[in-house]
Amino acid sequence: MARMQTCFGRILSSPAASLCICFLLSGCGLFGTLNSPKPVPAVTIAANPASIADGASSTLTVVAENATTVTVTGSDGTQYNLPAAGGTQSVTPATTTTYTALATGPAGNASANTVVNVGAALPTVTITANPTTIIFGNSSTLTVTAANASDVTVSGSDGSSYTLTATGGTQTVSPTEATTTYTATATGAGGKATATATVTVKPPGNVSGIDHVVFMLQENHSFDNYFGMLNPYRKSNNFNIGDDGVDYEVDGIDDKLSTISNQDDQGDTYKLFKLTSTCVDDMTSDWLASFGDVNRYDFSTTRAINMDGFVHNAEGYANSCSAPGAGGTCSGAFTDLKGERAMGYYDQGFLNYYYYMASQFALSDRWFSPIATKSIGNRIATFTGGTTQGLVKDPGNEDHVGQLNIANIFQELDQNNVSWKIYYTVTQGFCLEEDDCTGAANAAYPATDFSNLTYSLKYLYANSGGPACTAPTQPSSVVGDSTNSFCIDPTHIAPLSAYFTDLKNNTLPSFAFIEAGYGNNDEHPGSGQSILAGQAQVANIINSLMASTSWTDSVFFFSYDEGGGPYDHVPPVPGHSNDFTDAALGSIPDISGISVNPDGYKPCLAPGGTATLHCDLTSIDPGANPGDAAAQQGFAAQLGFRLPNFVVSPYARKHYVSHIPMDHTAIIKFVESRFIGGSAHLTARDAAQPNLLDFFDFDNIPWATPPSPPTPASNTSSCTPASFGP
């Protein structure tokens, strides 16, 4: 029978009694757990931001306690489930929406509400200007992009105002203020938004940015001889496209290698070929040979323009110079007696520095020498604006008429108080340094063609043992001649070393002319020197300028005094200069615009065979016959041949090729226009020249930082005149 006990006056069985005892002694925790109340859920909800524009978002933040489930329900029908403790939920209601957070737990549920107010979308707007910097008178394009706007306007700080469509658009502007700020304003139901862009206006650049003009002429090479193969080089190095996106092609020979030829007097045909020697026998482009290059035997006004006499003349020159009794009238020995060398050309293999500079900077494929004759005549004509006053030969060594009293650029600059200086590279003794000269009394005398003009006597004259030098000249010891054999004004005529000093001291004159290193590094064929020596010399001269403080306001014009005898396919004959030019190059002006007589002097027969100051033709020279073009048209009948060249300056256009005809006197006109005035000129020839401004970009300064040219090629074993190819 079960054992019975009592608890609180009641009879209980043993298990129940045990519970009673547990309660009485300690409460056991049993009845406390079973009977305590459940905690009630709690919840909060907030929206940030509470008001949004149409299409924007708000973030709901829910915090819940004592819940097992949490849901958020929007009055727009949306519903989201969150963790038991709540969380965040991004919402994008289309209209104003009430969001209810419901937290449910064992003891019930709790709820909270928040409202997200939805209004019209806020407008957005952006504005950009292209370009952001313009030259005065040019324009910039504003581009405006707007959204959620009903009205878009642009206003400039210069007072200008423009209305665009609701989504924006483009607007061309030509501000005149130095800095103009344009504000784009987008207005819509949701409010207003603004954005700004600034256009800076610079004054137009012009030639006044150039304070130093440097001009240098090397010796005796035609354009095709040196630069005829520029096109393949330019294209392979991507140097043919200018900053303006234009493909600039050179009128060269790369497309004519199989079609051009000349014959010698025996009927052998010679085509163009690549030279393998950096020196060849001498050639000539004297008055007779220059006309003969165009047509070997016909110099009349109706002559055929054949360009067939280059080999013939090189052959004849070599044979006459090799004949007994030729004496010192020719330069060097002769191994090519057929004239084949006249058809040779170089490329970047030897002329790597020249090809690089001619491709990076600007050049012309219509730059001619001013007179159809040799070096001396062309150098005189360069200084005088194009005239020799009738002479076609060397007034000293050939005509023996002495110095010429002709107005010249140096005299013109003096009259206008413009600084100038001639830097001579060698002396008349072919010395590179005066203190190296020994022998003849005039060995240390500066080698400059300025001495062919009487005006030079103001600054340079012989004075061995004579009276004191007349100011502004000084004894020649000032330039290293210990014998004081001449008087010189070193502020106007100075050795090339002074050029480097002037670069270092930033004291370059307004106009500087650099004489070639005659017989040493002038690149003259037949002188026994490699053309690489001349290229290295020129590289040093130009690289020094680019590395100096004078770079920022200088231009260096580089070319050759005359063609010298090698082939060129462009006839220097008015009315015919484009006869053999590829039409794909486009419209190129004929040279007739610049091939004008400089003055009233025409070539004429030397009376009795003795040259005078204005007449030195022999009976076989072009112009001696009344029917000759030179007799009827004078110096306008034919120019000298095209020449290699390039224009180096921070302002020079990148990769540019000019097709505008010019000769050396265009540089004289450039100097006159820059430092004297636009109407200044010495003769009708320099007055007829182009202004050369197409070479330059004075606004963007393409070469503010000059390029890094390659080291000039060097090959001491490459001068092999007896083995020149092909």
KAKA-V469502 format. One record per residue. N is the residue number from 1. PHI is phi in whole degrees, -180 to 180 (* if undefined). PSI is psi in whole degrees, -180 to 180 (none if undefined). BURIAL is b if it has 16 or more other ideal C-beta (glycine too) atoms within 10 Angstrom, else e. Layout:
{{N:PHI:PSI:BURIAL} {N:PHI:PSI:BURIAL}}
This chain:
{{1:*:137:e} {2:-65:146:e} {3:-82:132:e} {4:-110:143:e} {5:-133:165:e} {6:-112:149:e} {7:-149:123:e} {8:51:38:e} {9:82:9:e} {10:-116:144:e} {11:-84:121:e} {12:-123:151:b} {13:-73:173:e} {14:-59:-47:e} {15:-61:-43:e} {16:-65:-37:e} {17:-62:-39:b} {18:-61:-39:e} {19:-65:-39:e} {20:-62:-45:b} {21:-61:-44:e} {22:-58:-42:e} {23:-66:-43:e} {24:-66:-38:e} {25:-81:-44:e} {26:-144:-5:e} {27:82:-20:e} {28:61:-12:e} {29:75:-8:e} {30:-72:-53:e} {31:-74:-27:e} {32:-63:-45:e} {33:-66:-41:e} {34:-72:-23:e} {35:-114:-2:e} {36:-74:151:e} {37:-77:150:e} {38:-80:141:e} {39:-72:146:e} {40:-88:138:e} {41:-61:153:b} {42:-136:149:e} {43:-153:144:b} {44:-131:156:e} {45:-145:137:b} {46:-138:150:e} {47:-116:134:b} {48:-139:114:e} {49:-80:160:e} {50:-78:-19:e} {51:-130:132:e} {52:-134:163:b} {53:-86:159:b} {54:-57:128:b} {55:93:-10:e} {56:-89:175:b} {57:-120:155:e} {58:-129:153:b} {59:-109:122:e} {60:-89:133:b} {61:-118:119:e} {62:-115:132:b} {63:-124:122:b} {64:-126:150:b} {65:-134:150:b} {66:55:35:b} {67:-120:153:b} {68:-106:-24:e} {69:-139:146:e} {70:-134:127:b} {71:-129:151:b} {72:-123:127:b} {73:-123:130:e} {74:-97:151:b} {75:-68:-11:e} {76:-90:7:e} {77:95:-4:e} {78:-78:153:e} {79:-147:141:e} {80:-136:139:b} {81:-101:129:e} {82:-117:167:b} {83:-62:165:e} {84:-60:-27:b} {85:-92:0:e} {86:97:-155:b} {87:154:-160:b} {88:-119:153:e} {89:-147:124:b} {90:-84:134:e} {91:-130:150:b} {92:-133:75:e} {93:-72:149:b} {94:-84:-27:e} {95:-134:174:e} {96:-59:129:e} {97:-135:137:b} {98:-96:129:e} {99:-110:127:b} {100:-111:124:b} {101:-97:126:b} {102:-118:119:b} {103:-108:124:b} {104:-117:134:b} {105:-143:-176:b} {106:-61:-30:e} {107:-95:9:e} {108:130:-149:e} {109:-145:165:b} {110:-143:155:b} {111:-140:159:e} {112:-151:155:b} {113:-125:153:e} {114:-146:154:b} {115:-118:133:e} {116:-107:113:b} {117:-86:130:e} {118:-112:122:b} {119:-116:-169:e} {120:-66:149:e} {121:-66:142:b} {122:-72:137:b} {123:-67:153:b} {124:-129:151:e} {125:-155:142:b} {126:-131:154:e} {127:-145:135:b} {128:-131:156:e} {129:-121:136:b} {130:-141:115:e} {131:-81:165:e} {132:-83:-17:e} {133:-128:129:e} {134:-130:163:b} {135:-88:143:e} {136:-51:129:e} {137:98:-16:e} {138:-91:179:e} {139:-126:162:e} {140:-129:152:b} {141:-108:122:e} {142:-89:134:b} {143:-118:120:e} {144:-116:132:b} {145:-124:123:b} {146:-130:154:b} {147:-142:152:b} {148:59:32:b} {149:-121:150:b} {150:-108:-13:e} {151:-148:129:e} {152:-130:126:b} {153:-131:156:e} {154:-127:130:b} {155:-126:137:e} {156:-102:153:b} {157:-68:-11:e} {158:-90:7:e} {159:95:-3:e} {160:-76:155:b} {161:-149:140:e} {162:-140:145:b} {163:-113:128:e} {164:-113:177:b} {165:-72:170:e} {166:-63:-22:b} {167:-101:4:e} {168:100:-144:b} {169:143:-163:b} {170:-118:152:e} {171:-146:124:b} {172:-84:131:e} {173:-128:149:b} {174:-131:74:e} {175:-67:155:b} {176:-113:-19:e} {177:-73:155:e} {178:-59:-40:e} {179:-136:122:e} {180:-121:127:b} {181:-103:129:e} {182:-108:128:b} {183:-111:122:e} {184:-96:128:b} {185:-120:123:b} {186:-110:123:b} {187:-118:133:b} {188:-148:-177:b} {189:-61:-27:e} {190:-87:-1:b} {191:133:-145:e} {192:-141:144:e} {193:-136:149:b} {194:-135:157:e} {195:-152:157:b} {196:-131:154:e} {197:-143:147:b} {198:-118:137:e} {199:-116:124:b} {200:-97:133:e} {201:-110:122:b} {202:-104:149:e} {203:-65:151:e} {204:-64:138:e} {205:-77:157:e} {206:-158:-180:e} {207:-63:-16:b} {208:-65:-13:e} {209:-71:-12:b} {210:-99:121:b} {211:-109:-13:e} {212:-137:124:b} {213:-112:120:b} {214:-112:132:b} {215:-129:128:b} {216:-137:135:b} {217:-122:121:b} {218:-86:-166:b} {219:-119:127:b} {220:61:61:b} {221:-144:140:b} {222:-88:166:b} {223:-61:-49:b} {224:-65:-34:b} {225:-61:-37:b} {226:-105:-47:b} {227:-113:11:b} {228:-63:-22:b} {229:-106:26:b} {230:-68:-37:b} {231:-56:-51:b} {232:-60:-39:e} {233:-64:-47:b} {234:-61:-44:b} {235:-68:-41:e} {236:-67:-21:e} {237:-109:10:e} {238:58:36:e} {239:-99:9:b} {240:-95:-8:b} {241:-105:122:e} {242:-78:173:b} {243:-61:-22:e} {244:-87:4:e} {245:84:1:e} {246:-85:140:e} {247:-84:112:e} {248:-99:115:b} {249:-108:150:b} {250:-101:142:b} {251:-80:86:b} {252:-117:-154:b} {253:-119:2:b} {254:-59:-27:b} {255:-98:9:e} {256:-126:8:e} {257:-60:-31:e} {258:-98:-2:e} {259:-114:-16:e} {260:-102:137:b} {261:-157:162:e} {262:-132:155:b} {263:-112:148:b} {264:-87:-178:b} {265:-72:-12:e} {266:-94:-1:e} {267:92:3:e} {268:-76:139:e} {269:-101:137:e} {270:-128:124:b} {271:-94:173:e} {272:-64:143:b} {273:-152:159:e} {274:-85:127:e} {275:-73:139:b} {276:-106:-3:e} {277:-116:141:b} {278:-87:6:b} {279:-146:143:b} {280:-135:169:b} {281:-62:156:b} {282:-66:158:b} {283:-137:-176:b} {284:-142:148:b} {285:-132:43:b} {286:-66:180:b} {287:-55:-47:b} {288:-67:-46:b} {289:-66:-36:b} {290:-64:-44:b} {291:-69:-35:b} {292:-69:-27:b} {293:-64:-35:b} {294:-75:-44:b} {295:-152:122:b} {296:-60:-34:b} {297:-131:-4:e} {298:-118:117:b} {299:-112:14:b} {300:-77:171:b} {301:-68:-21:e} {302:-103:14:e} {303:-61:147:b} {304:-73:141:e} {305:-94:91:e} {306:-98:-29:e} {307:52:46:b} {308:-117:9:b} {309:-105:7:b} {310:-68:-47:b} {311:-66:-43:b} {312:-55:-46:b} {313:-72:-39:b} {314:-65:-37:b} {315:-66:-49:b} {316:-64:-38:b} {317:-66:-44:b} {318:-63:-42:b} {319:-71:-38:e} {320:-70:-36:e} {321:-73:-25:b} {322:-87:-9:e} {323:-70:149:e} {324:-57:136:e} {325:87:4:e} {326:-64:-30:e} {327:66:-144:e} {328:-95:19:e} {329:-78:-12:e} {330:-122:159:b} {331:-102:112:b} {332:81:-175:b} {333:-89:169:e} {334:-131:126:b} {335:-114:-22:e} {336:-101:97:b} {337:-95:4:b} {338:-104:-13:b} {339:86:11:b} {340:-61:-31:b} {341:-59:-23:b} {342:-64:-22:b} {343:-95:6:b} {344:-82:154:b} {345:-140:160:b} {346:-111:165:b} {347:-140:-161:b} {348:-68:-10:b} {349:-59:-48:b} {350:-94:-38:b} {351:-99:50:b} {352:-65:-38:b} {353:-69:-46:b} {354:-62:-42:b} {355:-65:-39:b} {356:-65:-49:b} {357:-67:-40:b} {358:-68:-21:b} {359:-95:-33:b} {360:-76:-47:b} {361:-92:-163:b} {362:-97:151:b} {363:-147:170:b} {364:-123:138:b} {365:-103:20:b} {366:-137:42:b} {367:-103:114:b} {368:-111:160:b} {369:-80:152:b} {370:-72:-26:b} {371:-131:144:b} {372:-80:66:b} {373:-154:-164:b} {374:-85:-170:b} {375:-60:-52:b} {376:-59:-47:b} {377:-61:-40:b} {378:-72:-34:b} {379:-71:-39:b} {380:-63:-47:b} {381:-62:-32:b} {382:-65:-47:b} {383:-67:-31:b} {384:-98:7:b} {385:80:16:b} {386:120:0:b} {387:-118:145:b} {388:-115:7:b} {389:56:47:b} {390:103:-17:b} {391:-83:143:b} {392:-117:-2:b} {393:-122:175:b} {394:-66:117:b} {395:-65:-22:b} {396:-93:-70:e} {397:-70:-28:e} {398:-104:-49:b} {399:-87:-27:b} {400:57:42:e} {401:-105:0:b} {402:82:-166:e} {403:-72:152:e} {404:-104:134:b} {405:-93:79:e} {406:-125:134:b} {407:-58:146:b} {408:-146:170:b} {409:-64:-34:b} {410:-69:-40:b} {411:-64:-42:b} {412:-64:-40:b} {413:-67:-40:b} {414:-58:-43:b} {415:-65:-20:e} {416:-114:16:e} {417:57:42:e} {418:-108:131:b} {419:-73:147:b} {420:-153:161:b} {421:-159:140:b} {422:-104:126:b} {423:-103:117:b} {424:-98:140:b} {425:-90:-39:b} {426:-131:172:b} {427:-102:177:b} {428:-67:-16:b} {429:-90:13:b} {430:60:31:e} {431:-92:137:b} {432:-81:-23:b} {433:-131:134:e} {434:-58:-37:b} {435:-76:-3:e} {436:-91:-8:e} {437:-81:132:b} {438:-137:164:e} {439:103:-122:e} {440:-59:154:e} {441:-64:-29:e} {442:-98:14:b} {443:-61:-32:b} {444:-91:-3:b} {445:-68:134:b} {446:-58:136:b} {447:-89:98:b} {448:-142:137:b} {449:-75:-5:b} {450:-60:-27:b} {451:-67:-13:b} {452:-75:-7:b} {453:-113:139:b} {454:-63:-26:e} {455:-64:-21:b} {456:-64:-24:b} {457:-64:-17:e} {458:-69:-24:e} {459:-123:-13:b} {460:-158:125:b} {461:-161:153:b} {462:-69:145:e} {463:-159:45:b} {464:-69:111:e} {465:72:12:e} {466:-87:-167:e} {467:-70:174:e} {468:-60:146:e} {469:-63:143:b} {470:-89:130:e} {471:-57:142:e} {472:-90:11:e} {473:-79:162:b} {474:-133:162:b} {475:-57:145:b} {476:-69:-5:b} {477:-61:-20:e} {478:-65:-21:e} {479:-116:20:b} {480:101:2:b} {481:-90:102:b} {482:-68:-17:e} {483:-88:-6:e} {484:49:50:b} {485:-82:-6:b} {486:-153:168:b} {487:-111:141:b} {488:-149:145:b} {489:-101:102:b} {490:-70:-8:b} {491:-82:-10:e} {492:-123:-29:b} {493:-133:121:b} {494:-150:155:b} {495:-65:160:b} {496:-59:-27:b} {497:-58:-30:e} {498:-68:-28:b} {499:-61:-46:b} {500:-68:-34:b} {501:-66:-43:e} {502:-65:-36:b} {503:-62:-45:b} {504:-63:-38:e} {505:-94:1:e} {506:58:46:e} {507:-124:29:e} {508:-59:145:b} {509:-76:175:b} {510:-64:-43:b} {511:-126:128:b} {512:-126:133:b} {513:-116:129:b} {514:-107:117:b} {515:-75:147:b} {516:-69:162:b} {517:-86:73:b} {518:-52:129:b} {519:77:-6:b} {520:-118:-57:b} {521:-145:37:b} {522:-92:-5:b} {523:74:11:b} {524:-64:126:b} {525:-59:148:b} {526:82:-1:b} {527:-89:-1:b} {528:79:7:e} {529:-108:146:b} {530:-75:142:b} {531:-63:-19:b} {532:-66:-28:b} {533:-66:-41:b} {534:-67:-42:b} {535:-61:-41:b} {536:-65:-40:b} {537:-63:-47:b} {538:-63:-40:b} {539:-60:-42:b} {540:-63:-41:e} {541:-66:-46:b} {542:-75:-43:b} {543:-61:-36:b} {544:-65:-38:e} {545:-64:-45:b} {546:-64:-27:b} {547:-90:-1:e} {548:-100:169:b} {549:-71:-15:e} {550:-77:-12:b} {551:-56:-40:b} {552:-63:-21:e} {553:-135:35:b} {554:-125:159:b} {555:-135:137:b} {556:-117:113:b} {557:-95:123:b} {558:-123:132:b} {559:-160:-162:b} {560:-127:148:b} {561:-68:-35:b} {562:-160:166:b} {563:-67:-34:b} {564:83:-9:b} {565:122:-28:b} {566:-65:155:b} {567:-62:144:b} {568:-145:138:b} {569:-88:-8:b} {570:-94:115:b} {571:-67:129:b} {572:-85:39:b} {573:-115:123:b} {574:-54:137:b} {575:87:-8:e} {576:-134:5:b} {577:-67:-14:b} {578:-110:15:b} {579:-58:-34:e} {580:-120:26:b} {581:-99:135:b} {582:-62:128:e} {583:-63:-20:e} {584:-64:-18:e} {585:-74:-9:e} {586:91:-169:e} {587:-76:121:e} {588:-121:128:b} {589:-62:146:e} {590:-74:158:b} {591:-78:-1:b} {592:-59:-25:e} {593:-68:-25:e} {594:-111:-16:b} {595:-84:76:b} {596:-120:153:b} {597:-68:131:b} {598:-69:-30:b} {599:-157:-160:b} {600:-85:-1:e} {601:-87:130:b} {602:-118:157:b} {603:-58:141:b} {604:-150:156:b} {605:-64:137:b} {606:-69:122:b} {607:-63:125:e} {608:67:14:e} {609:82:4:e} {610:-110:123:e} {611:-65:144:b} {612:-117:-176:e} {613:-64:-18:b} {614:-130:-4:b} {615:-137:126:b} {616:-147:18:b} {617:-73:146:b} {618:-97:175:e} {619:-68:-19:e} {620:-98:-2:e} {621:-80:147:b} {622:-58:130:b} {623:107:-17:b} {624:-74:-30:b} {625:-91:134:b} {626:-58:-24:e} {627:-85:-5:e} {628:-69:148:b} {629:-59:-40:b} {630:-68:-29:b} {631:-71:-35:b} {632:-90:-36:e} {633:-110:-5:b} {634:66:-144:b} {635:-73:-7:b} {636:-81:-8:b} {637:-68:-32:b} {638:-164:136:b} {639:-89:177:b} {640:-75:172:b} {641:-77:167:b} {642:-63:154:b} {643:-132:149:b} {644:-63:149:b} {645:-169:162:b} {646:-161:160:b} {647:-120:114:b} {648:-109:123:b} {649:-170:154:b} {650:-61:-22:b} {651:-92:-7:b} {652:-66:136:b} {653:-69:140:b} {654:-71:129:b} {655:62:20:b} {656:-82:141:b} {657:-124:120:b} {658:-93:138:b} {659:-109:15:b} {660:-86:121:b} {661:-59:143:b} {662:-161:162:b} {663:-130:-175:b} {664:-56:-31:b} {665:-69:-11:b} {666:-65:-32:b} {667:-68:-38:b} {668:-63:-43:b} {669:-63:-39:b} {670:-60:-44:b} {671:-64:-45:b} {672:-61:-47:b} {673:-64:-40:b} {674:-73:-42:b} {675:-108:-14:b} {676:-117:-56:b} {677:162:155:e} {678:-63:-23:e} {679:-95:-4:e} {680:-69:139:b} {681:-164:157:b} {682:-96:-38:b} {683:-143:178:b} {684:-68:-22:b} {685:-72:-53:b} {686:-68:-28:b} {687:-66:-28:b} {688:-84:-6:b} {689:-76:155:b} {690:-69:162:b} {691:-82:-7:e} {692:69:8:b} {693:-69:-17:e} {694:-67:-18:e} {695:-71:-17:b} {696:-120:153:b} {697:-125:94:b} {698:-78:-10:b} {699:-88:-45:b} {700:-98:-12:e} {701:49:72:b} {702:-57:-34:b} {703:-117:44:b} {704:-54:-39:e} {705:-105:113:e} {706:-67:158:b} {707:-75:176:e} {708:-112:95:e} {709:-68:160:b} {710:-72:159:e} {711:-67:131:e} {712:-56:143:b} {713:-58:146:b} {714:-140:120:e} {715:-150:97:e} {716:-69:-16:e} {717:-102:10:e} {718:-89:-7:b} {719:-89:93:b} {720:-133:76:e} {721:-60:-24:b} {722:-81:-12:e} {723:-137:88:e} {724:-113:1:b} {725:110:-179:e} {726:-81:none:e}}
